[in-house]
Amino acid sequence: MPKNEKQKTLSTDDTTVKSSTQRRKSTLKTSFNNNQRFISSTLILVLILLAVFSLGTLKKNDSKPTAATSNSSTPSDASTPTIDPAHRFVTACYEFEMPSPHDPIPTDGHCDALGQTYGEKMSSTFSIIPIGKGANLPEIRQQWINSRKDINITAETPLKLDGVDATKITYNATSGEYTKDHVVVIVATTGLQYKNLGQEVRGFVLAGLYDKARPESVAGYDKIIATWNWR
């Protein structure tokens, strides 16, 4: 082969090799760039998914009520009475707010209160009588009815006295105080283990005598019941 043709062949081969090498480099570079883009896209997608999941979790947690919110609406909190300290009638067994104006509140701590007057012209009377016999509310109620032969019961409704079952009886006397209505709340406290003057207490009679022509007298008795709290 002539020398010039041989050189031309070598030159062509060198060019071919260089071109091939360049193509491989270009292919590798392109592949590397493609891999980088794929990895970057994958990472971005993963980050987006994590962000969406995190936002969903936060919204779910925000929608759940906290323990404080749930506890704030429990029955025990809702039924806790508010008592004005200036008119707080307190004993070893219970406390309540005495309607004003009223008699001086006793401070001996005994669980009875007889003939406390309150309201306009001190015309309403309130008494709390401990009961020492009876296993339950029906028995104590019947004892009280048996001891009141001269009454006419006009209404009776069940109620809760600070969470304890009770019955409210409205009646009038067949003789004597015709101008006044009588009301009692009878409650059995056999599970509370109270004592008064050393004697076991099985329940209480909360007796009220008020002038039916004076609405404030009725409201006064209702206030006592509404603010009642066992101790």
TACORSUL-V687384 format. One record per run of one state. SS is the DSSP state (helix for helix, strand for strand, loop for the rest). FROM is the first residue (numbers start at 1). LEN is the number of residues. Records with the same first field share a line. If there is no record, write none. Layout:
SS = FROM-LEN / FROM-LEN
This chain:
loop = 1-2 / 64-3 / 72-3 / 79-6 / 91-3 / 98-4 / 103-10 / 119-1 / 123-1 / 132-5 / 147-4 / 162-2 / 174-6 / 189-5 / 197-2 / 202-1 / 212-3 / 227-2 / 231-1
helix = 3-61 / 67-5 / 75-4 / 85-3 / 120-3 / 137-10 / 215-12
strand = 88-3 / 94-4 / 102-1 / 113-6 / 124-8 / 151-11 / 164-10 / 180-9 / 194-3 / 199-3 / 203-9 / 229-2
